[in-house]
């Protein structure tokens, strides 16, 4: 794309176009339905009108190379345009760098991701979208909602090497003048419980460094979000039985309970 063509494209971008691109960058993968819920449902009278407007915008951004869709669709080919999974295209990345000159530059190499990566990433995106929707209908205010890799936390080991903690989400919210920090882990019930316990131990080790507390004055609660009550019970039991784990640091809820937990209507256990 020539400089003049890029400048013309940039001039055509609307505020909503920019917001969609920023969400695609934040979450890495978003479905058509996610984009509709975030950017069209609140401003259209009916879901059908919102879906039509959303599809027109996505087709325009796809044709311009701003967004691209994975070959694999959610729900298969019969799902139609609603099944597309979107990510930033080359023109989209170039636009974001133009809007944020201090942001890191350079194209990311893209390969069609594995099914597991897509499922996990979209699960995290869904939690992020639910958080935003909850803030619209409650007194929950979002201070920060960071997904990977922006959510990652760096520290040093006792040997002086760099260690990374990689939460799926870092969520900072306020409600009734109370600020709450959470690390959110989206569990698909595909990992064995010992793997989950090792991740819990990693959180506890990171807390012991004091790095987050030095910057924020507190350490986030760790919330595991599971697909079923049975899986939630298994993780709770594993945390309670694990030697050396501080059970008070962790809570577990099902995906169906997630918005109630973050808005304070029910507590994760």
QUIPEPE-V318320 format. One record per helix or strand. SS is the DSSP state (@ for helix, = for strand). FROM is the first residue (numbers start at 0). LEN is the number of residues. If there is no record, write none. Layout:
ss->[SS | SS]
from->[FROM | FROM]
len->[LEN | LEN]
//
This chain:
ss->[@ | @ | = | @ | @ | @ | = | @ | = | @ | @ | = | = | = | = | = | @ | @ | = | @ | @ | = | @]
from->[2 | 14 | 29 | 31 | 40 | 46 | 66 | 76 | 84 | 89 | 114 | 140 | 152 | 161 | 168 | 177 | 192 | 210 | 220 | 228 | 246 | 249 | 254]
len->[10 | 13 | 2 | 8 | 3 | 17 | 3 | 7 | 4 | 10 | 22 | 7 | 4 | 4 | 7 | 9 | 17 | 6 | 6 | 13 | 3 | 5 | 8]
//
